[in-house]
Every structure is written in C-alpha cells, then in structure tokens.
Amino acid sequence: MSNPFKLDLTQRPRRLRRTAGLRALVTETVLQPANLIAPLFVVDGRPAPEEIKSMPGVFRLNVADLVKECRALCKLGVPMVALFPKLDPKLKDDEGTLALAEDALVLRAVRAVKKAVPELAVMTDVALDPYTTHGHDGVLNAARDDVDNDRTVGILARMAVLQARAGVDFVAPSDMMDGRVGAIRKSLDAAGYTGTGIIAYAAKYNSAYYGPFRDAVGSAQAAGTRLLSKATYQMNPANRREAVIEAQLDSLEGADVLMVKPAGPYLDIIREVRNATRKPVAAYQVSGEYAQLQAAARLGWLDLARTRHESLLAIKRAGADMILTYFAKDLAKELR
Ligand code: PBG
C-alpha cells in the first residue's frame, strides 16, 4: 500500500545526513589529541600507582611513573600535561609554607618531565590548596574568616617564579584572587621569564564537581573540607555576565589563555568567553564530570566511550580550543 502523504518541501536537511561520507563532509567540530591537556597527580617516594577511589582509572604517580605516563601521552599526540602534587598531610601548615620550597615535589616533577620529554608542554597550578591544612587556596586573614587576597597574591607570584625556573611552559593560577594574573606576569618578567605563559583560571566557579579532585590531592583532609566553601573567591554558579568581567580582567592583566571551569555544566560560559575574547579559551572537564560518567558506565547505564566523546565534543563546540580532561589518554587512543 502506498502512503499517500507527501510534503512539498524545498528544504530537507536530512539530505546531508544520508551517508557517513556526507555526514563527515558537513562535520563542524572535530576533536583531536592536540586539543587535550592531561591532568596528572604526583606523589613523593616510591609508592606503586594508587587509584583514586572517586576517579576510577586515575592514579597518583611517583615521579618515575609520571615520566613514563608523560612519554606515553606525548606519543599519543597530547601536547600538554597539568601537574598536581599530593602532599603528605604532615607537611602541610596554615600558611602553606612548602608551596615556596625550592625542592617542592611539583618542581622536581616538572624538572624530571621536561628533561625526559622536552617536547611535551607542562603547566602547573598556582594556588595554595595542596599545601594548607585548611585546604583553602590562600592564606587566611587575621580574623581567620576569609582568605587574605593581597598577602596570598604575594605568595602566588613567588610560587609562579619557582615554577618558571623549574621549566614549566605555563603557570596556571587557579586561586581566583583579585589581581593575581597581573602580579604573576610582573614577577615572571622581572625574574627574566618573559617566555613563560599564563593560563588563567579566569571563570572558575565555586563548584561541587571538584569533590573527587579534593580526594585526589588530599585538600579534603581536614574534617569537612571536601565540602569546604570557597564562595568568597570562586564564582557564584548563578552568574554569567560576571564571567566575562573576570575573563576581561585576566586578559588585560596579561593572561595568554583564558579558562572556564567546570566545563560541561558551564557550556554557556565557555561560549560567552569565546565571544568576548580573541585569545585562546581553555575549559576544564573536572573530576566530578569524569566521576559521573565513570559511575554511570560502571552501573551499565551509559556507554562510556560514546558519552566520553560526546561530552568533550560539546565542550569544544561551545568554544574551547583546549580541554583539560582526565579522559585525555583514553580519547587520544580512541582517535589514533
Ligand atoms: C585548586 C584546584 C581545584 C581543581 C583544580 N585546582 C579544586 C578546588 O578549587 O578546590 C579542581 C579540578 C577538578 O575537580 O578536577 N586550586
């Protein structure tokens, strides 16, 4: 029986979806290993790789294993890694003193990676949370009820110079203090590190999606710090216009790349920042975004390979040039 129903259509968008070849021809967004930055966690001593409970498939690595992992990533075409140290809680104090140690773990890790795999770019976080007992990104004020902005910035600027001296390609202030990008740029230049770049966590939100990361670096050590509120410095998740202000300030202060974080739940912010600047935009698919997909996949509720790809494609489509993601290695392998 023939179906008598016929539309008189001039426009039939489905023509362009008819075959795989046609769909490829009209693809607007393509993910490449070159778009990815792999965050890696490093520990001291010689422990075997230790899986982070809330981040299946992500391990804390000693420096030797870290170097191996970096070699593998570089071979897969991933151009940059972001290093995060996890300190022994005994080494932490209120002031985050060890952030300024000349032989700090993260500095030793940077030197080892740059020596073994010089073509791989390295970025490091500039913030005090791995070093402070209270888990905040800065030092506290006299009343101990907030982070002291200006005193913190002074420390961060010194920290950035140490990281530059160790050989990082980019320092990445993730603390959200006012004026830190400008202060860091000045200090780097004064110390002769004019070639060291700044990837600013420009619009970083006060997000509950950082929970697994705080397990990973142990900034959740003190009772309740997993739920630590960073609301006086990280951005209110309700705000969008403010993200543009933050991005413009960081850009004017000398940031080379502007980052939005988290990524998936903040695609509108990525697009907003993309439209507001000509500089490269980075987005950080954070630990909680990774944990969500892993957990659902483990329950058999989502297909991991497909949701992984789709989640990252969406972030790139929203306007991110580069994406920090714990899926970097898996995706690079898939794209090979
Ligand atoms: C801390 C920092 C955080 C992340 C990167 N740097 C957590 C926080 O602000 O508490 C989160 C990354 C992630 O969740 O994957 N300066």
Residues whose N, C-alpha, C, O or C-beta is under 5 A from the ligand:
A	BS01	PBG	A127 D129 D137 S174 Y209 Y210 F213 V286 S287 G288
